[in-house]
Amino acid sequence: VPYSHVVSIASIEAVFKAGESVSPETLVAHKLVSLVNGNYPKIKILSDGNLTKKLTISGCAVSAPAKVKIEKAGGSVR
């Protein structure tokens, strides 16, 4: 399995505030994913749900439809 965790846009919308950064570290801090053997997991963000906040996504794989939603909300994927 290339990704040990998948996270939906809906989950990110629910716990992150506008302007925040979404990364493996912040996803663990918000308890959306957990460490795997003490390491940050490989994460893929999927487009389930809606995003209304400008967020910066880094260190995660992002599906093409999720990237569109992130950019439409004013955010970016690094």
N, C-alpha and C positions, 0 to 999 in steps of 0.2 A: 504494500500500500504506500503510494508516494506521499500522501498526506495523512497524518495521524488524527487531525481534527478538521472538521468543516464548521464554519460559522455563517449564519445567515445575516443578510442586511438587517432583517427585522430585529435580531438579537443585538446587533451593534447600535441600531437606532434607540433601543430601549435603555441602554446603560451608558452610552457616551454622550457628552455635551458638545454642542457646536464648538468647533475650533480645536478639539482634542486630536491627539494622534492615536491611531490604532496600530498596534504592533503586537508581536507575540508577548512582549513583556506586559503591555497594558491589558491585553486580553486575559492573561493569567491573573493580573491584579484585580480585574473586574469579575473573576471567576467564571468566564465564559469557556475557558479551556484550562486544562491542568498540565503540570509538568509531566514529561515522560522520562522516567528514570533520572529525574533531577535536571533534565534539559528542557529548553523551550521546544515545543513541538513544531512540526511543519504544519502550517495552517492554510486552508483555502477558504476564501470568502465567496459565498454563493449569493445569487440575486433574490432569494426569497424575501418578500416584504418590500416596504418602501423606505427611502432615506430622505429626510428633510433637512439634514444638518451638513454643514461644511466640515469634512473630516479629512485628515491626511493619513493614508494607509501606507505602511512600510513593513517590509520583512515578511509579507504574506503573499501567497498566490491569490489572484483575483480572477473570477470567471469574467468573460467578455461582457455579459449582460450586467454583472455587478459593477464593473468598471464604468459602464455607461451611466448607471444610477448614481455612483459616487461623483462623477464629473458633472452630471446634470445638477446635483445639489451644491456644486461649487467646490467640491473637494478634489483631491488628487491622489494618484497611486504612484508610489516611488519604487 
